[in-house]
Every structure is written in structure tokens, then in C-alpha cells.
Amino acid sequence: MKDFTIAIAEKKIAISALFGSSERFCRDYLSEGEAELAITVTTSDLKRESILLQKTAEQDDEQTELNPPSVELLAILRKLSEGLLEHQTLLMHGSAIALDGEGYLFTAPSGTGKSTHTRLWREHFGSRAVMVNDDKPFIKLTDESVLVCGTPWCGKHGLNTNICVPLKAICILE
């Protein structure tokens, strides 16, 4: 087991992982101090995720073969998503960008153009635009506001920043 702590959506989470690659994946989110949530990944979790991946691939007429460290990352994300619900924080599928410190989230089915939109915003607005997350940001509800927060689960482009910014708008692309 590899134990480490991350900070996501203003919460510290202790993770006990089977593979050291999970800590490396979360390197920009590593944190110190007492955790508010604990996640332990077991071989049973890997089997569960593998079965779910296989079912999804069969439904989509695709083949999928992920190695155990990649499956572990999915198991961590699932447990993290479930645990953060108790802290008024939920996972979204979308591409989130901050412009002048305010967050904008583009959501739609895969392939619709979410990443294209945020890329165009970065090109147009330059340094005023900061990528929050390009695939799986968290939305955190507080007494004062709604925040969009980065995570290391950021899709094929690897675009994310470990920040939380006030969410100004959610744009549903068609």
C-alpha cells in the first residue's frame, strides 16, 4: 500500500493506494495535514471497476483493456466522488476555465466541443484565462457561493490547475 494525502475542492483526502503511480498522478494535489476523508483501494475495487469498464465497452461495441494502475485511478475517483457528496461537492463531466478569477464550465457529451471551447477562450483571452480542468472538475456548494475546482482527472489533454474559483456559469453545448 502507498499512503498519501491530497487536497481537492478545499478538502484533504487520505488515500491508501495499491500502486505508487497513483501518488505520482496526483502530484500537483499532494498535501500535508489531517485528512477529512479517507479512501482505501482494494483488489476488490479493481475487479469492480474492471467489470464496469468491460460492460461499458460492450455497450459501446468497443474493446477496452486498462492496466491495474489505470483501473485504480478510476476506483479512487469513484470513491472520492462518493465521499465528497457528503461535503456538498459533486463531480461534473465538462471542461472548466477561469476567466479573470471566475469559472465557466462547458458540459456536453464526449466529442461535442468542450475542450475546443476552452482552448478558444485561452487563445482569445491569453493570460486572463486559466484552465481549471478539462474533463472532470468538482462543483462545490458553500454557504456563500458555488465553486468549480480542478482535479488531476483531466482527460487526454492533461489540462488542470489545483484551484477553486467561483462558478459564474454552466454552458450546455449541443
N, C-alpha and C positions, 0 to 999 in steps of 0.2 A: 504494500500500500504506500502511496505517496500522498502526504498530507500538506495542504497549503490553504491559504485564505485569500479570497478575492473581495473586491468592493464593486458592486454593481447596483445601480439605482439607489444609491445612498444607503445601502445595506452591506454589512460584512457577512460573508458566507464561508464557512469552513468546509473544505472538500477533501474527502478521502477517496483517492482515485487508484485504480489498478496500474495505470501507466504514467510514467513521467512526462510523456508527451502532452498530457492534459494540462499540466502546470505550464509547460512552455507555450501552449496555445493561449493560455490566459495571462501571459507575462505582463501585458500592459494594464492588467486589472489586479495584480497581486497587491496584498495589503497586510498590515500588521494589526494586532489588537484583537479584542474579544469579538467573536462572531455572534450574530443574531440568529443565524440559521445554519444548520449542519446538513451536509449531503454525503452519503456514503454510497459508492458504486460497487455492486457485487457482480459476480459472474451471472447470476440470475437476471440482473438488469440488462446485461449484454445480450443474453438469449432473448429476452422480451423485445428489445429494440431490433434485433436481427429478424425476428418473426414479423414485427410490424413493417420493417423495411421490405421484406420479401412480399408481404401481402400487398403493399402499395405498388411495388414494381409489377406484380402480376396484374393488378387492376389497370395499370398504365401500359401493359404489354412491353415492359422494359426489363432489362436484366440489371441487377444491382449486386455488387459484391464489395462490401466495405470491410476493411480490416478491423480487428478488435479495438485498436486505439481510436479509430474514427467512430465506431459504434459507441464507445464510451463517451465521446463528446456529445452525442445525441442523448445518451442517458443522463448526463449531467444537466444538459439544457432542459430536458423534461422535468427532472426533479427540481431544478431551480425555478422553472416556471410555475410548478405546482406549489412550491414553498413560498414564493413571493406573492402569490394570490392573497395569502393571509396578511400581507403588508400593503394591500391596495395597489399592487403592481402586476401588470399583465403583459405578456409577450404579444407583439404585433408582427405581422408579416408586411414589411414595407421598407422603403428607403427614406431615411430621415436626414435632414440637413438643417443646420443652424445658420440663419442669416441675421447679422447684427445681434446675435445672442438670443434669437427666438427660433423655436423649432417648427419645421414643416415636415409632415410625414406624407409620403406618397404610397398608397396601397392599391393593390390590384392583383389579379392572377399573374403567375410567373410568365415572363415574356411580353408583358403589356407595355413596359417602358418606364418603370420606376427608376431604375438606375440611369437610364438615359436622361430623365428629367433632372435628377440631382447633378449629373455630370454637366448638363447645360447651365444649371444655376451656378456651379463652381466656375465654369468658363466665363459666364457673363458677369458675375459679381466678384470674382477674384478672391482676395484675402478676406473679404467680408463674409464669405460662405465657408463653413466648416462642416465636414461630413460627420454626422453623429453615428450612423450605422446604415449599411447598405443592404440589410436583409432582415435581421431580427432584433429590432430595438425593443426596449421595455417602455411601457407607459406607466407612470407613477402618479397616483392621485394623492394630493396632500390637502390639508385644510385651506391652504391659500391658493393652490394652483394645480395644474396638470403639467407634468414634466415628461419629456422624451429623453431616454437615456441610452447611451451606447453599450454594446456588448461585444465580446470577441467573435460571436457567431454572426458574421457579417457577409456571407456569400462569397462568390467566386472572385470578386474584385478585391477583397481584403480591406475594405474601407470602413474604418470605425475610429472613434475617439472616445476615451473614457471620460465622458462629460454627461451632465443632465442639464437641459435647458427648458425654459417654459415653452409649452406646446402652443403655438399660435393657430395652427390649422392642420386638419387631416384632409388630404385631397384624394378622392377615389377616382382612379384612372379607368377609362373604358377603351 
